[in-house]
């Protein structure tokens, strides 16, 4: 792994108890100013970040294994991205592309047409968030097909707006007491190899879902099928080989728009530019956000020209969608990703981390499965010697990791999955330190459990 020069020292360094006094003071101020419904995974407040570290307001340097939920693939302050943001902000921060358009938006659309799978003619629309991209992909599919039903899957996560909550599977904290939700959303079984019945292939799992779609809805009623190629919040679930291609083939044969939600999996995260590429799937529409712009708010849908051009002028857009500063950040981010070959770097991270964790799984009883692709990796935590989810132990592992100086995220329908999402520019030594600390915690928790 080629080492990259960074502005901040790339090492773990804890100088106070966590949270420290300044973070604790900010937490008190927050209670009086910020709504209680906004949660934070860790109780430390960031002051600086670069490469694979976050420095908090008390001077503690933490290993970042979360990347702001897969956003800061190039790091949180890459100099090329920061310079592009400053340059664009110095010229203009906003005109609204729907009023006075600008080249940056067009250039991002051109880049996405070239990067996304398939050599067909494509069109792009830019938005602010992943949820907004998903909503607009559904709008396009419904208008273009003249149908209304939308199929989503078990363990799915697609956002927090009303429509995307309907698409999301997990109730707490995302859906509980926020209904009623948008209608004409139907959930089908996904492929979850660790928890599926033994021997269920991806093709068979797809047939199971398709048979239910045809029996309960009928293909003639379905406008779109939306799926994460690797499910994110649901547990970093990699479907069995053949599952995605079989669904995409069925959708194509039945005039159903196949939407790949690549909000978390996109932009080199899984070892390819997009996770759909691992099985040669060419979606009709891809939704993107997170890693696209180095931390600036930007999202997109890119899809077949005939689909997106079917929408009447004015039917798509938004005041801030494709903000010029965010577009400048995206163009710089993509340039850095190419220069550093971050898809290859993600594969190097996988090669470095997965064998060590799988070896550990054979030695201790609380790891049900180690899975994932590239730098989107997961450890499913279970009660010793069983496959029963253990969310309590998972939470304790994440808390102990923070005390040791690591930002570590959890996920999963049952809250029992540790997810590893390091910045793609993390150094080998820093990553090795983080995995060593995590390994020691897992061993210790196994003994105490």
N, C-alpha and C positions, 0 to 999 in steps of 0.2 A: 504494500500500500504506500503510494507516494505521499510523503509528508507535505503539508501545506503551511505556509507561514501565516500566523495569526497575530492580531493586535494584542490580545490578552494571553497571559500564560495559560497553557493548556494543562492544568493540573487541578486536582481536588485539594482544597485547602479550607479547613473548618477552623474558625477563630472564635466563635461564640457558640453557645447552645442554640439549637434551632427550634423555634424561631428566636432570633436575636432581639435585643431591646428596640431597635428602630423598626423592625418588622412588626413587633408586638404593638408599638405605638401606632403604626399605620393601621393595624387591624382594629384598634379601638376607634380611630377616626372613621374607618370604613363603616363600622356598625351604625354610626350616626348619619352616614351620607349615602351609602349604597344599599339597594334593596337586598333583603335577605335571600331572595330567590336566585341571586347570582352566586354560584358556588365557585370555589377554587380548590384545586387538588392538593396544593401544598401551601403552608402558612407563611412562606417567606416572600418578600417583595423584591423584585428585580431592580437593579440599578444599572447593569451593563451586561452585555452578552456578546460572545464572539466564538466562532468555531463550535466546539463541543462543550463550552462552559457558560454558566450563568453566574454572575456575581450579584449577590444581594446587597441590600442597603446597609448591612452590618459588615460587609467585606468578606463574607464567606463565598468561596468559589465552588460551585456545584457542577457535577457532571450532568449534562443535559441528555437524558435518554427519552425525551418526549418531543422535542422540536416544535413546541407549541401546537401539538397534535398534528405532526407531519407537515408543518408549514415551512420551517426554516431549513430546508434541505441544503442550501448554500451557506448556512449560518445566519445569525440574526443581525449581522452588521457587515456583510461583505462589502469591501470598499467600492467595487464596481456598481453594486446596487445602490449604495448610499450616494455615490457621486451622480448616478442617473436621476435619483429622486431629487437631489439638491438642484441639479441643472434644470430639470423640468419645472420644479417649484419656483425657480427664479424667473421663469418666463411666463407661465400661467398655470394655475392650479385647477381651473375649471372653466369650461364654457358650455358644457352639456353637448354631448355628441349629437343629440337630436336637434340641437339648435345650430351650433357652429362646429362642424366636425373637424377632426384633426388627424394627422398622419399616423400617430402612435397607435390609435385604435385599429386602423387598417393594417398596420404592420403586425400587430399581435394576431389579428385574424389570419393573415397570410402565414405566419409561423405555425399556428395551430393546424391549418389545413395541411401543411407539409409534415407535421410531426405525428398527427393522429393516424391510426391504422386505416389502410385502404387507399387506393389510388383514384377513387371516384371524385367527381366534382363536389366540393363542400362549401358550406357557408357557416359563419360564426356570428354569435351575438354575445356581448360581454355584459356581465352583471357584477354584483358586489359580494355575494356569498354563495356557498354551495347549495343551500336551501333554495335560494332564488333561482339558481341554474336549474335545479331539479323541477321546480314549479313550471318554469318556462319550457323545459323539455316536454313535460306532460301536456302543456297547452298546445305546443306544436303538433304533438302526436294526435291529440284529439281533433284538432282542426283538419289536419292533413288526411286523416283516415275517415272522418265523419263518425267515429265510434267513441264510446265514453269509458268503458271499463278499463281499469289499470291493474295489472298483476304485480304484486310485490311478494317478498319471501320472508319466511321465518328468519329471525335474528337480524333483520335488516335495520339499518339506520340511514335515513335520508334527510333529516333536518328537524327544525323546531317550529316552523310555521304551521298553519292549520292543515294544509294539504300534505306537507311533508311529515307532520306528526301522524297523519293517517297512514302514510307509507311505512313509517318506522314501527318496528315490532315491540320494542321494550316499553313497558308502561312507566315505571318509576326510574328516573325522575322526569322523563320526557313527555309523557302523555297524561299522567294521572290527574284527573279532575279538570282537564283543559277542554274536554269535548263539549258539544258534539263535533265530530270531525267531518272533513269533506267526504262526500259519498262516492260510490262506484270504485272503491278500492278493495281488492280481494287478495288474501294472503295464501300462499302455497308453500308446501314443504321444500326446503332447500337441501343441499348436500353438505353434510357435516360428518366427514369420515370418522372422526373419533367417537361420535355418539350415534351414528347410524347403525342399523343392524349389520353384523359382520358380513362381508362379501358384497355389499351393495355397491355396484359400480356407479360411476358418474352418469353413464348412459341410462342405467336403470333408474337412478334417482331423477333424472330428467323426465323419463317416461312416466314416473309416478306423479310428478307435478303436472305434466301435460295432460294426462288422463283426467286429473281433477279439474283442470281448466276447461277441458272440452265437455266434461259431464256437468259442471256447475254453471258455466258461463256460455260456452260455445265460442269458437274462434271468431265468428262474425261479430261478436259484441266487444272484442278486446282491441283497444286502441294501442296499448303499449305494455310491454313487459320490462320492468326496471330491476336491475340487480347490480350489486357491487361484485366485481370479479374476484376480490377477496373481501369478505365482509369485515368491516372495521369495528365499530362499537359493539357489534354482536359477538366479537371474540376472535378477530383476525382469522376467520375460518377460510381455509383454502379448499374450494370444492374438489371433489374427486375428478380426475381427468375424464374428459368427455361430457361433463355436465353442461358447461357453458356452450360449447359448440352445438350440442343437441338442442338446447333452448333457442339459440340463435337461428338454427336451421328451421325449426318449427315456426318461429316468428316470421321469417322471410317467406316461407311458403303460404302463410295465412294472412298476409298484409297486416302484420302486427309490428309496430315499431320497437326494435330492440334497443333499449337505452342502457348503456353501461355507466353506472355512477362511479366515476374515477376520481371523485373529489379527494379521497385520502390516498388512493393507490397511484395517482398520476405523477408524472414528472420525475421519473427515474427511481422512485421510492422502492419498487419491487425488483429492480435489476433490469427492467425494460422501461422505455419511456412511458408506456401504459401497460397495466396488468393484463388487458385483453390480449396483448401480443403473445403471451406465454403459450396460448393454445390456438393462435392464429385466428381469433375471433375479430371480425370487423363489424363494430356496432353501427346502427343507423344514426344514433346520436350518442355523443359522449358528454357527460357533465364533468366540469373541472373547477377546481378552486385551490385552496390550501397552498401547495408548493409552487404555484404558478408565478408568484411575484415576490418571493423573498420576504414575505411578511406584510406586504401592502394588501389592502382588501381588493381582490379581483376574482372574478369567476367567469366561466364561459360555458356555452354549449356550442359544439361543433358537430355538424351532421350533414346528411345528404342534401344537396342543393334543392332537389325537388321538394323535400319536406319543409325546410326552413323558408324557401321562397313562396310556399303556398300561403303563408300568413300575410294578410293585408298590411300595407304600410301604416305604421303607428301601432300595430298589434303587439310589438315587442319593443322593449327598451326600459328606460328608467333614468331618473335625473342624474344619478351618479354612476350609472353603469359604464364601465370602460373609462373611468377617471384618468385624465392624462398623466398624472403622477404615478398612478398604479400601472398604467401601460408602460411607462418608461422603466419602472422597476421590473416588470415582467420581461421586457426585451433584454435587460441587463442580466436577469436571472437565467434566462435561457442561454445566453451567450456563455455565462460561467459554467453552466451545466455541460455544454458542449466542450468547452476548453478543458475541463477537468474529467470529462467522460464519466459523469456521475452514475449512469446506469452500471458501468463496470465497477465503480467504487461500491455501489450497493451490493453487487454480487460478492465483492471481496469481504464486505462486512458479514454477509451470510456465511461465507466459507470460514470466517474466523470465529463466529459466535456459535453457530448451530452445532457443530461436532462436540464442542465443549459442554454445551447444555444437554445434549442427548446422552453423552457419557455420564453426566451427573444424574440424569433421569433414571439410568439403570442402577444407580447406587442408592438412591433415596426413594421413599414411597409416596411423596406428595406431588410429584410431577406426572400428570396424566399424559401430556403430550407437549412436545416442542414442535412448533410449526411456523410457517410463514415463508415469505420470499424476499430476497434482497435485504433491505433495512427496515422491513415491516415484519417483525418476528414476535412470537408469543409463547408464553409458558402457561399451560392450563393447570391450575392447582386443584388438587382433589384430596379427600381424606385418605390417609395412608392405606395402600393396598386395595383401594376401590376406585370407581369412576365418579363418586359422589362429589359434586362441586363444593369447594370450601372457601366461600367468600370472606369469612372471618380471618382465616390465615392469610389470604391474599392481601387484605387490607393491612394486616400486621406487617407483612413483608415490605409493602410500599412505605409504611411509616418508618420502619427500621432503616430502609434504604435512604430516606431523607435524612435521618439522624447521622448516617454515615457520609452524607454529602452527595446524594444522587437524586435527581428528579426522575421519578419512575411512575408511569401511569398504569391504571388498571382498566379493564373493560369486560365485556361478556354479558350475555343475557342473565347469567347467574352471578355476575360480579366476581368471577373466580379466575380471571385471566390477567396475567401481567403482560403488558405490551412494551416492546422495545422499538423505539422510533428515533434513533440517534440522528443528528444532522449527518448528511452524507459526507460532509467535510471533516468529520471527527477524526482525530489522529489515532493511529493504532495503539499507542501507549495508553492514551486516555481511555479508549474503549476497553482495552485489556484490564485496566484498573477497575473500571466499572463492572465488568463481568466477574472479576475476581471477588469484588465486594458482594455482588449479588449471590455468587456461588456460596460464599461463606455464610451469608444470611440464610440461604435455603438449607444448608447443612445444619445450622444451629436450630432453625425452626423445626426441622424434622425431628431432631433429638428432643426438643422441648415439647413437641406436639404429642 
